[in-house]
Amino acid sequence: MVVTIKDVAKHANVAPSTVSRVIANHPRISDKTKERVRAAMKELGYHPNFNARSLANNSTRAIGLVMPSTADKALQNPFFPEVIRGISAAAHVKQYALHISTGGTDEEKLEGVMQMVQGRRVDGIILLYSRVDDEVLQYLRDKNFPFVVIGKPFTNVEDITHIDNNNFRAAKEVTEYLIQLGHERIGFVGGDNHLIVTIDRLGGYKKAIHEAQLTYRHEYVIHEEFLKEGGQEAVLELMSLSQPPTALVVSDDVMALGVLNMLDRMGKVVPDDISVVSFNNVLLSEIARPPLTSVDINIYQLGYEAAKNLILHVESPEEPIKRVIIPHKLIKRSSCIELQSK
């Protein structure tokens, strides 16, 4: 027999309207009543019909996620499963589902977002990246559709809720750390140079080099994809220079893994021959050989805050625009060494 709201109300000794408000997590219902109603729901095996509620409220109770590239490619990088884990946790609290866009090209990505928006498949969208002149972001702005960016928007920063780290400061700090270890020839391996995270980290690296009155060398800066293969390509290029770097700032742990692999193939020992520091502090950085010094950017928290703030905006459109900065921390391991101690 199908259990209804009326059955739950009778069992909990409340009105059916109270059960509906408990399901919606209405703030005016006391915690004691919520506990009693939820206990009744669990005891009777009642599950709310969210599809019916969504139709009635003109809401999908779903969040759209847009990745910087195809899902299969992006998910090779542990950053994305971890940030989605954070998004999922916040969405679960408010009983929202997730809908992932899987477009391969910029055109397919935009088309997927247009389908989500125009087809009312989601109530809001999280961009899991920020890039220069992004058509998806501009489309969402033009449509006045609720969205949040993980990263710093390229323009209109004050008008867009975004969740970010201070990537400029983090990159400056790690470059200064290498300089304090005695390194003067420091290379930078970044991702796509149209991504704002790459631009900010390169900016922090440059600032540290200039403040230390070291020579900024264009040939020491390489841009590749945030994949292991990208790190391998970067190392081949940098180590072929007449004066190769003695240390590298690598903008992603997966790229850094490629760096370590290629250096090993070339007979170079980390950190004895070259020091390496990277970003994200995913599990790979801890189990790499040697374990990588890496910047912990609190990936899970980036995702959690993005979903939490998007749902706040969806449910309360008057919610103010926010800039949420998630703290970072340099985790020192075994991939860096003082130059003079070699």
MARROVEX-759447 format. One record per residue (C-alpha): x, y, z; residue in three letters. Coordinates in steps of 0.5 Angstrom, whole numbers, plus 2048, in hexadecimal, padded with zeros to 3 digits. Example, Ala and Ser with C-alpha at 12.3 -4.5 7.8 and 13.67 -1.06 7.14 Angstrom:
BEGIN
8197F7810ALA/81B7FE80ESER/
***
This chain:
BEGIN
800800800MET/8038077FEVAL/80480B804VAL/801812804THR/803819807ILE/7FC81880BLYS/7FF81180EASP/805815810VAL/80181B813ALA/7FC816817LYS/802812819HIS/80681881CALA/80081B81EASN/80082281AVAL/7FD825814ALA/7FE82380DPRO/80182A80CSER/806829811THR/80982380EVAL/809827808SER/80D82C80BARG/81282780EVAL/813824808ILE/81582B805ALA/81982D80BASN/81583380DHIS/818837812PRO/812838816ARG/811831818ILE/81582F81FSER/81A82A81FASP/816826824LYS/81082581FTHR/815824819LYS/81881F81DGLU/81281B81EARG/80F81C817VAL/816819814ARG/815813819ALA/80E812817ALA/81181280FMET/81680E811LYS/812809815GLU/80D80980FLEU/811808809GLY/80F80F806TYR/813812801HIS/8118197FEPRO/80F81A7F7ASN/81481F7F5PHE/81281F7EEASN/80A8217F0ALA/80D8267F4ARG/8128297EFSER/80C82A7EALEU/80882D7EFALA/80D8327F1ASN/8108337EAASN/8178307EDSER/81B82A7EATHR/81F82A7F1ARG/8258287EDALA/82C82C7ECILE/82F82C7E5GLY/83782B7E5LEU/83B82E7DFVAL/84282B7DEMET/84882E7DBPRO/8498287D6SER/8458227D4THR/84381E7DBALA/8478187D9ASP/84E81C7D8LYS/84C8217DEALA/84B81B7E3LEU/8528187E2GLN/85481E7E6ASN/85281D7EEPRO/8518247EFPHE/84A8237EBPHE/84781D7EFPRO/8498207F5GLU/8468277F4VAL/8408237F2ILE/84081F7F8ARG/83F8267FCGLY/83A8287F7ILE/8368227F8SER/837822800ALA/834829800ALA/82E8277FBALA/82C8217FFHIS/82B826805VAL/826829801LYS/8248237FDGLN/8268267F6TYR/8288217F1ALA/82E8227ECLEU/82E8237E4HIS/8358237E1ILE/8368267DASER/83B8227D6THR/83C8267D0GLY/8438257CCGLY/84482C7C9THR/8428337CBASP/83C8327C6GLU/83982C7C9GLU/83A82F7D0LYS/8368357CFLEU/8318317CBGLU/83182C7D1GLY/8308327D6VAL/82A8357D1MET/82782E7D2GLN/82782E7D9MET/8258367DAVAL/81F8367D4GLN/81D82F7D6GLY/81C8317DDARG/82082A7DFARG/82482E7E5VAL/8238347EAASP/82A8367E9GLY/8318357E7ILE/8388347E9ILE/83D8367E5LEU/8438317E7LEU/8488367E4TYR/84983D7E2SER/84C83F7DBARG/84D8457D7VAL/8478477D3ASP/8438417D4ASP/83D8417D0GLU/83983D7D5VAL/83A8427DBLEU/8388477D6GLN/8328437D4TYR/8308427DCLEU/83184A7DDARG/82C84C7D7ASP/8278477D9LYS/8278497E1ASN/8288427E3PHE/82A8407E9PRO/83283E7E9PHE/83883D7EDVAL/83F83D7EBVAL/8458397EEILE/84B83D7EDGLY/84B8457EBLYS/8478487E6PRO/84B84B7E0PHE/8468517E0THR/8418547E5ASN/8448517EBVAL/83F8557EFGLU/8398537ECASP/83A84B7ECILE/83A8477F2THR/8408437F2HIS/84483E7F6ILE/84C83E7F6ASP/85383E7F9ASN/8578437F9ASN/85B8407F3ASN/8608467F2PHE/8628467F9ARG/86383E7FAALA/86783E7F3ALA/86B8447F6LYS/86C8417FDGLU/86F83A7FAVAL/87483E7F5THR/8768427FBGLU/87783B7FFTYR/87C8387F9LEU/87F83F7F9ILE/88183E800GLN/8838377FFLEU/88983B7FBGLY/88683A7F4HIS/88683F7EFGLU/88583B7E8ARG/87D83A7E9ILE/8798377E4GLY/8718387E4PHE/86D8327E1VAL/8668357E0GLY/85F8327DDGLY/85B8357D7ASP/85D83D7D7ASN/85683F7D6HIS/85483C7DDLEU/8548417E2ILE/85783D7E7VAL/85D83C7E3THR/85D8447E2ILE/85D8457E9ASP/8628407EBARG/8678427E6LEU/8668497E8GLY/8688477EFGLY/86E8437EDTYR/87084A7E9LYS/86F84E7EFLYS/87484A7F3ALA/87984A7EEILE/8798517EDHIS/8798537F4GLU/87F84E7F5ALA/8828527F0GLN/88384C7ECLEU/88384B7E4THR/87C8497E1TYR/87E8457DBARG/8788447D6HIS/87B83D7D4GLU/87A83A7DCTYR/87283B7DBVAL/86F8357D8ILE/8678347D7HIS/86482D7D6GLU/85E82A7D8GLU/85C8287DFPHE/85E8217DDLEU/86481C7DELYS/86681D7D7GLU/8668247D8GLY/86B8247DDGLY/86F81F7D9GLN/8708247D3GLU/87182A7D7ALA/8778267DBVAL/87A8247D4LEU/87A82B7D2GLU/87D82E7D8LEU/8828297D9MET/88582A7D2SER/8878317D3LEU/88E8337D4SER/88D8357DBGLN/8878317DDPRO/8838337E4PRO/8858307EBTHR/87E8317EDALA/8778307EALEU/8718337ECVAL/86B82F7E9VAL/8648317E9SER/86182A7EAASP/8638247EEASP/86181F7E8VAL/8668237E4MET/86B8237E9ALA/86A81B7E9LEU/86C81C7E1GLY/8728207E3VAL/87481B7E8LEU/8738157E3ASN/8778197DEMET/87D81B7E2LEU/87E8147E4ASP/87E8127DDARG/8838177DCMET/8878147E2GLY/88681B7E6LYS/88581A7EEVAL/88081E7F1VAL/8828227F5PRO/8898217F5ASP/8898237EEASP/8838277EDILE/87E82A7F2SER/8768297F1VAL/87082D7F4VAL/86982C7F2SER/86282E7F3PHE/85C82A7F6ASN/85E8257FBASN/85A81F7F8VAL/85C8187FALEU/8618177F5LEU/86581D7F8SER/8668197FEGLU/8678127FBILE/86C8147F5ALA/8738137F5ARG/8768177F8PRO/87081A7FCPRO/86E8217F9LEU/86E8277FDTHR/86882A7FBSER/8638307FCVAL/85C82D7FFASP/8578317FCILE/85182E800ASN/84E82B7FAILE/8488287FETYR/84682F801GLN/8478327FALEU/84182E7F8GLY/83D82E7FETYR/83D8357FEGLU/83B8367F7ALA/8358317F8ALA/8338357FELYS/83383C7FCASN/83083A7F5LEU/82A8367F9ILE/82983D7FDLEU/8298417F7HIS/82483C7F4VAL/81F83C7FAGLU/8208437FCSER/8228477F5PRO/82384E7F9GLU/82984A7FDGLU/82F84F7FCPRO/83584E7F7ILE/83B84A7FBLYS/8428497FAARG/8448437FEVAL/84C8427FFILE/84D83B801ILE/85483B805PRO/85A837802HIS/860834806LYS/867832803LEU/86882B805ILE/870829805LYS/872822803ARG/878820800SER/8788237F9SER/87C8297FBCYS/88382A7FEILE/8888307FFGLU/88C8317F9LEU/8938327FDGLN/89282B801SER/8928277FALYS/
***
